[in-house]
Amino acid sequence: TPSCSPSSTAPEHTWSFTAPTSKQYQIDTEGSSYDTVLHVLGGACSGSTLACDDDAGSGNASLVSLFLNAGQTVTIVVDGFGGGSGSYQLHVQ
């Protein structure tokens, strides 16, 4: 359950991302078909929350920005607000 949307009962998808370079990364769900919630965990799924957002992007899209070191691996979790689900787009820049 994402810390920024504790009432979420939606199914979630997880993605592992390893930063190729040290920099500020922006992760968003712009263009998704439902109200998304993003949370980024340090390391594996059991890691601590590094970032969490519901609706900082345009419309109901989620957006987080965080600094990652080269070689650092995080788990990106795409969840839905409430019970929301559907097709989504995930961008890491």
C-alpha positions as CSV (number, residue, x, y, z in Angstrom):
1,T,0.0,0.0,0.0
2,P,1.5,3.3,-1.0
3,S,2.2,5.8,1.8
4,C,0.7,8.7,-0.1
5,S,-2.6,6.8,-0.8
6,P,-3.2,4.4,2.1
7,S,-6.8,3.6,1.0
8,S,-5.6,2.0,-2.3
9,T,-7.0,-1.5,-3.0
10,A,-6.0,-1.5,-6.7
11,P,-3.8,-4.1,-8.2
12,E,-0.2,-2.9,-8.7
13,H,2.7,-3.5,-11.1
14,T,6.3,-3.4,-10.1
15,W,9.3,-2.5,-12.2
16,S,13.0,-2.6,-11.3
17,F,15.2,0.3,-12.5
18,T,18.9,0.7,-12.2
19,A,20.2,4.2,-12.7
20,P,22.8,4.3,-15.5
21,T,24.2,7.7,-14.3
22,S,24.0,9.8,-11.1
23,K,21.4,12.4,-11.7
24,Q,17.9,13.7,-10.8
25,Y,15.3,11.3,-12.4
26,Q,11.7,12.1,-13.1
27,I,9.2,9.2,-13.1
28,D,5.6,9.8,-14.3
29,T,2.5,8.1,-15.5
30,E,1.4,10.8,-18.0
31,G,-1.1,9.3,-20.6
32,S,-2.5,6.6,-18.3
33,S,-6.1,5.7,-18.6
34,Y,-6.9,5.9,-14.8
35,D,-5.9,7.7,-11.6
36,T,-2.5,6.3,-10.8
37,V,-0.3,6.4,-7.7
38,L,3.4,6.0,-8.0
39,H,5.8,4.9,-5.2
40,V,9.5,4.2,-5.5
41,L,11.2,1.9,-3.0
42,G,14.8,1.5,-2.3
43,G,16.2,-1.8,-3.6
44,A,13.6,-4.6,-3.6
45,C,9.8,-4.5,-2.9
46,S,10.5,-4.6,0.8
47,G,12.7,-1.5,0.7
48,S,11.8,1.8,2.3
49,T,9.8,4.5,0.4
50,L,12.0,7.0,-1.4
51,A,9.2,8.9,-3.1
52,C,5.4,8.6,-3.4
53,D,2.8,10.6,-5.3
54,D,-0.8,10.8,-6.3
55,D,-1.7,13.4,-8.9
56,A,1.3,15.7,-9.0
57,G,1.3,15.2,-12.8
58,S,-1.3,16.6,-15.2
59,G,-4.8,15.4,-14.5
60,N,-4.7,12.2,-12.5
61,A,-1.1,11.3,-13.5
62,S,1.5,10.8,-10.9
63,L,5.0,12.4,-10.9
64,V,8.0,11.9,-8.6
65,S,11.5,13.3,-8.9
66,L,14.4,11.9,-7.0
67,F,18.2,11.8,-7.2
68,L,19.7,8.3,-7.9
69,N,23.4,7.3,-7.9
70,A,24.8,5.4,-10.8
71,G,24.2,1.7,-10.3
72,Q,21.5,2.3,-7.7
73,T,18.5,0.0,-8.1
74,V,15.0,1.0,-7.1
75,T,11.6,-0.7,-7.4
76,I,8.9,1.5,-9.1
77,V,5.4,0.6,-8.1
78,V,2.5,1.7,-10.3
79,D,-0.7,1.5,-8.3
80,G,-4.2,2.9,-8.6
81,F,-6.1,5.4,-6.5
82,G,-8.9,3.6,-4.6
83,G,-9.6,0.5,-6.8
84,G,-8.6,2.2,-10.0
85,S,-6.8,0.1,-12.7
86,G,-6.4,-0.1,-16.4
87,S,-3.7,0.6,-19.0
88,Y,-0.9,2.9,-17.9
89,Q,2.2,4.5,-19.3
90,L,5.4,4.7,-17.2
91,H,8.2,7.2,-18.1
92,V,11.6,7.4,-16.5
93,Q,13.7,10.4,-17.6
